[in-house]
């Protein structure tokens, strides 16, 4: 089992010059918008003038969940199971109660969930935050057929965008129409980092720079 890690991220601005919304999501993976869809992790608002700060905490303990989706947003999960890379779990249903089996050894380098419910299901991959019963969703798989596998190769590459088009836990159904201003592999940075959000008043260009 891989060593679990936590990443505490702080994002701050001071006299940004324009009210702006920072959106964080994990969307740097093959198969995106075809096999699965990213889920908005955090939406942080920063004011035009004065200081602002927002925090986000990631933990590398991954989990599969049976999400509850309303109007394109994952509002909660019915049930979940913690899982590690190289493990497999089976989703079953009896008397309208869903259950993930305890993880077994699976394929190297990926997480797998097998739908054995007898019907098409929705499954999400996310990560556990200490104290939370259900995971924070990161990737969403819809229309998973009975007997089909969800195979995820989750890499914690986080991207930041300046956009107000999304809300937290929204399922992103297509490519984001603004370029990412920042990309970080969370496994490659220290446990706690602070990032300054800056805006060039002449060009309107945003950057995130480590403080």
C-alpha positions, 0 to 999 in steps of 0.5 A: 500500500502506498504511503498516504499523504495530506496536502494543505493548500492556501490561495490568497490575493491582495488588491486583485483589481477585479472580483474573480472566481478560482475553480479547482478540479482534477481534469488531467487524465486520459479518457476525460469527457468520454469514459468519465467526467471531472467533478468541481472540487473547490470554487473560491471567490476573491474580491477586487480590493483588500486581502482574501484567502481560501483553503483546500485540503487533499488526502491521498486516501481514495474511495469509490462511492455511489453518488447521488446526482441532482441537476448535474451536481453530486449532492452526496453519496449513498455509500462508499468504500476506501480503496488503494491503487491495485485493488478491486471492489464489487458493487451489489444491490439488495432490497434497494440497498447498495454495498461495495465489497471489501477491496481485493487485489486487482490490477496493478496501477489502477483502481477498479469497481465492478457493477454487479447490481443487475442494472446500469449505475453511476459510480464516482472516484474521490478522496477521503477527508479526515472526519468525513463519512463520505468522500469528496468526488473527483471523477464521475462515471455514468451509465456503468453497465451491469457486469462492467468495470470502472477502471480509474488511474487517478493521478492527483494533478490539480488544475486551477481556472478563473471561471464563474461558470461552475459550482462545487461538486458540479459534473463537468460535461465538456472541456472548460472554455478557458485555459488553466492558469496553474497545474500541480501534481499534489504528490510532488509538493510539500504538505503545506503550501501558499499560492498568491493569485495575481492579475496583470491589470494591463493584460487581465492575465492571472497567475498563481505563484508560490508565496 
